[in-house]
């Protein structure tokens, strides 16, 4: 597990500052609040499902201390349902990680600039 510091907010988890990410498999990982064991949520690696690219907003670039050489990762929050294929992924609000300094922030992308990204896309829509 890697430890990270949340810079800015994660929507719905505004009091979460220190987190650990635990990779479950190529698609799923969990984020756990290290200061509150009752808070954890599932995230997905979007690149295992689809073509996924966007520009990191300028304010987040500054917060995360990103530059042209930064190593970054992106994840998306998953709302788990039963069966698992009915779970949904929010592609419009990626969690961005600067792997160089272990800072995390969540972006909120403009749906007009990213019409192919939804807030609640079903996992089963990506299964062939």
N, C-alpha and C positions, 0 to 999 in steps of 0.2 A: 504494500500500500504506500502511495505517495501522499505527502501532506502539502496542502496549498493554502494560500490566504486569499479570501474573497475581497476584491477591491471593487467598490460599487455594490449593487444589490443583485441577488438572484430573486426574481419575482416570486413572491409567496414565502420567501425565506430571508426576509430583510435583516434578521438578527444573526444570521449565520455568517461567521467570520473565518473560522478555521475548519478546514475540511480534509478528509482523506478520500481518495478515489481507489476503489477496488475493482479491478477488471474481472468480470465473470467469464466472458468469452470474447470473440472478435466483435460481436455486436453490442452486448450489454456490459455496463459497469454500474457501480453504485457510488453515490456521494454520501458521506456520513459526516454530520456536524460533530467535530471532536469535543466541543464544549457542551453538547446536548445530545446524549445518546438516543433520545426519542426521535431525532430528526435524521432521516435518510431518504433518498429518493433514487430512482433508476434513471440512467442516462443511456443514450445510444450513440454509437459511432456512425454518423450519417453516411460515411464513405463506403460502408459495407452494403448500403441499400441503393444508393443513387449518385448521380453527378451532383455535387454540392459545392458551389463556390459563391463567395460574396466578399465585398470589401468591408474590412473592420472599420466601423465608424471612427472618425478622428478623435472624438472624446475618449473612446475606449483605448485607442492606440496610446494616448497620453497616460491614462490611468494604468494600463498594463505595462507601460514603458517599452512598447514595441518599436523596433526599427526594421530596416530591410533585411537584417541578418537574424532576426528573432526566429526561434523555433516555436511554432504555435500548433495547437490542437483545437478541434471544435467537437462539441458533443451537443446532443439535443435531449431535452427532458421527455421522459416516457410516462404516460399515464397507463399503468398496468390494469388490464381487464382479464376476465376469464371467459373463454379460453384466451391464451396469450396472443393469438393472431388478431384478436379484437382490440388489443392495446393500441394507443395512438401516440404519435410523435409530433412535437412542436418544432417544425423546421424554421419558423419565423423568429425564434428567440434562442439562438445558439449560445451555449456557454463556451467562452473562448479562454484558452489557457496559454499563458506565456511559459513555456517549458524551461526557459533560461532562469527565471526568477521565481517560478511557482506561484504566480499571481493568476487569479481567475476573475472574470467578469462576464455578465450576460449582456448580449446585444439584443436590441429589438429592431428587426429589419423592417423596412418599408414594404408592405405587401404590393404596392403599385410597381416598385422596382424589381420585386421578386414574385411575380404572379404564379410561378410554379411551386412555391413553397406554401404549405398550409400550416395552420395552428394545431390541427388534430387529424393528421393523416394516419390511416390505419396501417398497421404493419402488414396485414394480409394483402394490401394493395401492391406490395413490392414482391410478393412471392410469386414465382412462375409455376 
